[in-house]
């Protein structure tokens, strides 16, 4: 079974530029998550989708971050404009459903460096 | 606010030297506690889910236990391939998100 796919794997941009990340979840998984992992810290949830709809975006900095999941499969996360503090690994995860104690499976992440 | 604290931050072991990692949590109500392994440059890999105090789960050289305040991940006779960062996360009764600790980085020397 194929895992969660993410691209690009690495991205270097200058501050105030924009950047987009793509995620393809495990086939059949209805729930998709975007996490931000700053060096030396655990992942922090940015946004959670159930099919096309947003379940939780309370920790998404909406002035600069946006995400969408068209057709309930692939998702994109965008940052515009980027700040230095956005340098982090952006992880995508998926689970079968949105439910308590559902196991989340993670992709390899996109490493973003903002200069 | 939910808090998850992992200790120690780093652990260096000799091959075969057993040890334990700690994950203490303060939450309003625990639904589940998750352990993940993360290798450098990769995403977290699921290991275990624990639901209630007294529960234990094992996988190869790893054993996870849960009390009302903390969880332990025991590594028995570790090998160099057990070197990784081990993350714990909690899910509460109130919402679906996982709140992660900062992780414990384990290095096992041959």
Interface residues (C-beta under 8 A of the other chain):
Chain A: X4 X40 X41 X42 X43 X44 X45 X48 X55 X56 X91 X93 X98 X99 X100 X101 X102 X103 X104 X105 X106 X107 X108 X109
Chain B: X4 X31 X32 X34 X36 X41 X42 X43 X44 X45 X46 X49 X51 X87 X89 X91 X93 X95 X96 X97 X98 X100 X101 X102 X103
